[in-house]
């Protein structure tokens, strides 16, 4: 029970956009399946030109998304955003002056009232940072129910940029979902997506906004992990306690005449763990020299966290 409403609007009568439909399709495609090809979200794609991008039809679709008791209800919108003294709006194709679209405060209310275990909202539109901070509070306080996460392309005062017909924010989100934001188990979360997008945008670029009220881990997509899980599970074998160092010697190095095949296989695992920042050699820059000079290797802070997961039987 993971459902996603993906909305992209290009065809505004007086202010058309170019990349929103393409962006929506890209997001829908990547969320439909995990990295191994297994099903992920049940996608409802709504793009212009279509009568479903009008205010009544889109409001009904958003209401349907947040109804029921799904595990995750995810809304993605790419199109025009608008803000005035009454708050922020996602703009629909039938917009009129003083009736520009669907209020962000209204969508927030639907999400806050939802019985879904988690609600996730991605907005790639101008002024999207207004979402989650209703005008009733002066727009200064976020009011998110437990389980709701919001990631927006820009602050409430900023525009959301397109480059070469694609939204800058969405391009980064898609990259993150394809694996750029995956942890060592291959899980991609809203928080890791934000970290990926935030690091890619400079101080003078549009600034993404992240608002959340969650108490549990939520994975939006999984991809093949950079290190096999079976290798991570050997952490407690190679390091019986997290403070222990694994002593190396020349028999670990396959280029040496004294190489021990069993220790060479252990060395391969340790080098994989070094490559993802879980293990580091002690007193040497490279594992090769640590082995040749009979030094050791140890867990990093990240390595300790994964050691703990293995030790507690959670990995």
NUSE-689824 format. One record per residue (C-alpha): residue in three letters; x, y, z. Coordinates in steps of 0.001 Angstrom, whole numbers, plus 500000, padded with zeros to 6 digits. Example, Ala and Ser with C-alpha at 12.3 -4.5 7.8 and 13.67 -1.06 7.14 Angstrom:
<pts>
ala512300495500507800 ser513670498940507140 
</pts>
This chain:
<pts>
unk500000500000500000 unk502396502651498722 unk500738505156496415 unk501979508281494672 unk500188511078492831 unk502629512606490348 unk501567515921488794 unk503300517886486046 unk501798520942484323 unk503334522678481309 unk500293524031479487 unk499279527144481370 unk497275529384479018 unk499314532561479473 unk502535531322481094 unk503531527912479700 unk506413525931481124 unk508661523427479352 unk510027520793481688 unk507329519983484241 unk505708517093482377 unk509093515542481609 unk510079515944485258 unk506862514315486472 unk507313511361484133 unk510908510913485323 unk509835510905488981 unk506972508511488270 unk509242506124486393 unk511875505958489130 unk509332505557491957 unk507405502798490191 unk510108500197490821 unk512986499499493151 unk516507499153491800 unk516083495379491426 unk512963495822489290 unk510434494847491973 unk507297497042492325 unk507502500090494564 unk504786502789494420 unk501446502499492651 unk501673505587490457 unk498873507884489322 unk500362510250486743 unk498512513490486052 unk500074515738483419 unk498866518512481137 unk497178518830478746 unk494470517063480727 unk491236518031482410 unk492614516427485579 unk495004519368485984 unk492088521728486607 unk491365522861490122 unk488360520582490902 unk489855517415489408 unk493279517907490942 unk491768518725494333 unk489783515473494137 unk492910513511493179 unk494858514941496123 unk491964514119498449 unk491935510531497167 unk495691510237497655 unk495493511110501340 unk492388509015502022 unk492634505461503294 unk495303503875505455 unk498169503308503021 unk501730502808504215 unk502989505841502282 unk501035508526500407 unk503391510608498246 unk502537513784496331 unk504867515264493724 unk503980518509491946 unk505883520358489228 unk504370523510487797 unk503759527118488722 unk503626528210492341 unk502061531432493588 unk502106533300496883 unk500151536257498230 unk498996537555501595 unk496677534544501926 unk499489532022501523 unk500976529750498876 unk499224527952496012 unk500003525290493448 unk498658526779490234 unk496225524802488091 unk495518525204484372 unk492194526984485009 unk493726529649487237 unk492108533072487465 unk493027536230489275 unk492129535828492956 unk491598532083492359 unk494984530848491269 unk494804527183492212 unk494847524917495257 unk495962526383498545 unk499050524822500114 unk497300525210503462 unk494414523090502159 unk496796520353500994 unk498557520520504378 unk495221519994506126 unk494461516917503995 unk497935515489504657 unk497720516190508393 unk494348514427508581 unk495474511446506524 unk495490507974508096 unk498496506927505989 unk501461505847508115 unk503680508324506251 unk502913511256503984 unk505642512665501745 unk505305515818499630 unk507733517031496969 unk507032520449495422 unk509056521773492481 unk507478525187492030 unk508171528793492891 unk507497529823496509 unk507099526162497497 unk508857526755500816 unk505585528233502106 unk504180524714502332 unk503770523362505837 unk503782526760507542 unk500160527932507331 unk499236531585507110 unk497179531174510287 unk500489531134512185 unk501932534001510172 unk503852531515508039 unk506561531226510666 unk505700527901512336 unk505577524483510687 unk502511522437511605 unk503137518872510512 unk501377515827511901 unk503488512814512841 unk504648510997509725 unk504537514012507391 unk507631515077505452 unk507887517993503025 unk510730518700500613 unk510449521801498442 unk512545523260495647 unk512967526715497146 unk512150529097499954 unk508770530828500013 unk510454533939498597 unk512336532197495781 unk511715530946492273 unk512344527337491253 unk514708527221488302 unk514656525240485072 unk517817524533483078 unk517670522992479603 unk513993522196479992 unk514260520403483345 unk513786521539486908 unk517076521835488801 unk515457520465491964 unk513734517515490304 unk516859516507488384 unk518675516208491711 unk515774514338493323 unk515753511809490473 unk519527511354490771 unk519099510796494500 unk516321508243493954 unk518397506395491375 unk521001505697494031 unk522858508920494768 unk521226509172498195 unk521331505471499101 unk522822504308502378 unk525055501245502692 unk521992498991502740 unk520640500539499552 unk517796502449501228 unk516824505950500067 unk514902508134502528 unk513411511635502359 unk516184512830504664 unk518953511388502506 unk517353512939499410 unk517362516343501081 unk521006515933502093 unk521896515023498501 unk520003518002497025 unk521283520420499661 unk524920519487499055 unk524532519845495280 unk523141523392495452 unk525480526215496405 unk524926529052498837 unk523844531395496041 unk521467528928494376 unk517818528350495202 unk517684526723498631 unk515624523563499143 unk513496523403502278 unk513014520268504388 unk510314519968507051 unk509500516742508829 unk507843515200511854 unk508791511527511851 unk509709508975514487 unk510624506049512261 unk512762505121509286 unk510930505497505948 unk512476504082502788 unk511100505451499531 unk513167503198497285 unk515921500602497497 unk518820500001495121 unk521605497405495159 unk523873498368498078 unk527428499558497335 unk528742496801499614 unk526984493418499787 unk524960493016502969 unk526742489725503611 unk530006491685503831 unk528571494195506304 unk527383491316508459 unk530999490172508874 unk531853493349510800 unk531335491596514129 unk533604488750512959 unk536430491057511934 unk535938493365514937 unk534612491383517965 unk534074494701519765 unk533782498117518085 unk536971499291519794 unk539018496351518499 unk541548496737515715 unk541989494033513100 unk545697493171513001 unk547142492811509488 unk550341491273508194 unk551878490430504786 unk549865487186504531 unk546782489352503834 unk548321490759500641 unk547847488566497543 unk551029489904495896 unk553206488397498616 unk554721484910498414 unk553429484240501940 unk549820485126501026 unk547192483107502877 unk544075482577500644 unk541721482867503622 unk543282486125504777 unk543362487452501205 unk539557487047501075 unk539256488880504387 unk541441491647502957 unk539078492001499979 unk536155492467502363 unk538070495003504443 unk539041496972501340 unk535380497096500262 unk534530498445503689 unk537323501021503426 unk535883502202500086 unk532598503211501749 unk534113504769504865 unk533312501984507326 unk536920500921508003 unk540238502827507864 unk543864501637508105 unk545738502683511239 unk548989504563510768 unk549012504158506985 unk547211505811504105 unk546465502569502237 unk545497499078503344 unk548287497608501226 unk550971499296503320 unk549107498491506530 unk549369494799505618 unk552953494880504361 unk554100496751507490 unk552000494618509881 unk549785497491511009 unk546032497268511596 unk542656498721510625 unk539737499949512711 unk536091500955512478 unk535125504555511715 unk532216506271513463 unk530025505148510558 unk531484501669510890 unk530483501582514554 unk526875502329513610 unk526756499418511176 unk528615497170513646 unk525865497948516150 unk523142497065513640 unk524810493714512989 unk525393493080516688 unk521706493796517478 unk520505491558514654 unk518984494443512697 unk521049493953509536 
</pts>
